[in-house]
């Protein structure tokens, strides 16, 4: 089933590489399925240390589809930085487009990746794994495609989860 999921995600997104990796109990990731361009070296079977995803795991549980269309894109300042009503910093937790941390940018550049999208997989309301999409040039992904990917992420483990996809995906696009 994992192989079918990555093939379907790659078909609808047209990313160069799509991987599904599962976390073990210590949060180390293991690539269990992959679909890619023929000229790319396979990453199937690779293990990723827990430290690679530690800074983002909480966000992966809150925002199920995260997109970076161009890791070299110029960041822009958000104005105002503080919510004028509450006088607190703006909360970008559920933003689709975000700045890229320098550490993550370097990590992706080392892999030759220019654009990425990550789809969270949850089981029993816990982060179970990720579908990670890589492209080797900048790539825009339309809202409808992101919504389809979020649906696939929910449906992947649906038989083993609670109603989280039905109730929590509304308004999360």
Secondary structure, DSSP 8 states (H G I E B T S, - for coil): -HHHHHHHHHHHH--SEEEEEEE-TT--EEEEEEEE-TTS---TT-EE-THHHHTTHHHHHH-SEEEES-TT------SSSB-TTT-SB---TT-SB----HHHHHHHHHTT-SEEEEEEEEETTEEEEEEEEEESS-----HHHHHHHHHHHHHHTGGGS-THHHHHSTT--
